[in-house]
Amino acid sequence: MKVCMVGSSGGHLTHLYMLKPFWQKHDRFWVTFDKEDARSVLEGERLIPCYYPTNRSLKALVINTMLAWKTLRKEKPDLIISSGAAVAVPFFWLGKLFGAKTIYVEVFDRIDKPTVTGKMVYPVTDEFIVEWEEMKKVYPKAKNLGSIF
């Protein structure tokens, strides 16, 4: 199975990295910001840099949508996993067009309110994971697997 791990650097990347017991067993690549923390954490991993800053940026959405189209056509991942932020949106929506399964892990610090990215990818997410039971009121089809920290 080929896995695309996509998310912004910083806390979102840390969140995804904590899923190492799963992703280390699979052929994978990462899509994140080309920043020092990402390069350090992902040393030895295959990294595809995306455009940033992404928050509420139409320019970033357009650029990262083109990157998602190109990357997904070339790489053909079976699974796309993200915990946010905005760069996940084009990868999830286009990923569905390319037949990929998607898993979104809502961030740990959201206890009873959705993130913008979570709301945007929820309609096309095959497995939507939350870490607090209260979040199932926000995302009815979510699964609470508890904290990954």
Secondary structure, 3 states (H helix, E strand, C coil): CEEEEEECCCHHHHHHHCCHHHHCCCEEEEEEECCHHHHHHCCCCCEEEECCCCCCCHHHHHHHHHHHHHHHHHHCCCEEEEEECCCHHHHHHHHHHCCCEEEEECCCCCCCCCCHHHHHHHHHCCEEEECCCCHHHHCCCCEECCCCC
